[in-house]
Amino acid sequence: MRILIDIGHPGHVHYFKNAIHILREHGHEVKITARNKKVILDLLKSFNFDFYNRGKGSDSLLGKLFYMIIADFRLLKVALKFKPDIFLSFSTAYAAQVSSIMRKPHIALTDTEHEDKMLSVFTYPFTSAIITPESYLNDLGEKQIRFNNVIEGLYLHKDLFIPESLEQELGIQKDEKYVIIRFVSWNAHHDFGHSGLDLQTKRDLIELLKKEYKIFISSESGLPEEFQEFKINIAPEKMHSVLAHAHVFIGESATMSSESALLGTPAVYINSLPLMGYLKFEQEQGLVKHFKSSEGVIAYVENLIREKNLKENSQIRSERMQKGFINPTKFLVWFLENYPLSFKELKSDPNYQNNFA
């Protein structure tokens, strides 16, 4: 089987990396197309994946629409040469539209409800199956397949990920407590009109935390001079190990908040976007706390870091949450290899997925 996988975000590399290795081990040919973003390309190179660079795109709405035409043309050119049997993406419009032109199935993954309005125009009409977490809040109709885990389980399931010890690379002592703070760039199409931490709260957080913790800041865009001393310097593919050993995560990233929940690190998520189903689920498990603005964040964090056995309690909650979760990478590989019979099987018996626990 020949599979074309389109990558539009650094997270997508992690979502599909294990499936790519397994599919190739099973004798399938996999072609990767990717957006021209440095961190995406660096990640692909770090896993020794060859890829076709489909260009950078634009931050403006008009620019994004123009880029869609260009990206569709580039993907079509690649696909005509590669001749895929099936397309896979995290709901990229380009893979969906080109699959439709070639009359081949497109399997889309998503966990982001507030994107559905846009995806229902540019992606879902050209998609054969839409795979979502069980906690997904929206009903996407007959094409939807739900699985019992969160998307981050594709690479953080206990069978797939063991955290590295990185004290030397981080420049910290063994058992020294540290906090990860994450700022996003707010350039994604779904970020328009939304915000997270204001500058003063960022300053107040650092003043509060540096009394007891080493602070590392990860940022999608450039950091102000006053925060440069806290900038983390670590290879992107090692960030999950950093998160796993962190005492607390505080940030504007939904993905890193969910990753923290799976890794047993308490997460404070600040973002004015509506809370997605998987984060709502993780908040109910006591692993994530959501704030729509900076208001109340400092007081909450001040109380949180005083909690006795904070990290240990979070790890216990995380293990409890993941009981009964399937291995979504095994599930995805089976779904692709057996499509369309796999789709019919899950429609008639959703519990069939438990074979991939």
Secondary structure, 3 states (H helix, E strand, C coil): CEEEEEECCHHHHHHHHHHHHHHHHCCCEEEEEECCCHHHHHHHHHCCCCCEECCCCCCCHHHHHHHHHHHHHHHHHHHHHHCCCEEEECCCHHHHHHHHHCCCCEEEECCCHHHHHHHHHHCHHHCCEEEEECCCCCCCHHHEEEECCCCCHHHHCCCCCCCCCCHHHHCCCCCCCEEEEEECCCCCHHHCCCCCCCHHHHHHHHHHHCCCCEEEEEECCCCCHHHHHHECCCCHHHHHHHHHHCCEEEECCHHHHHHHHHHCCCEEEECCCCCCHHHHHHHHCCCEEEECCCCCHHHHHHHHCCCCCHHHHHHHHHHHHHCCCCCHHHHHHHHHHCCCHHHHHHHHCHHHHHHHC
